[in-house]
Amino acid sequence: MNSNKFYPNDYSYQIFFLPLMVYSQTRVSLTLTQSAINDWQLGERTAFEVGNSLDYKYKFKLLKR
């Protein structure tokens, strides 16, 4: 049996798939970064309001003790 039929010793298949992998990874990371930036811009005020309310509740709980 020829064990190198599907797994060749030369790296031509890796050279062929390398730009595709790099492009897909950069595309995914760019889309993830853009969505994260959009979510942060949209939810910045909400996050600050939630953090402030939680902070106030925690302070009031500490004061009520």
Secondary structure, DSSP 8 states (H G I E B T S, - for coil): --TTSSS-SS-HHHHHHHHHHHHHHHHHHHHHHHHHHHHHHHHHHHHHHHHHHHHHHHHHHHHH-
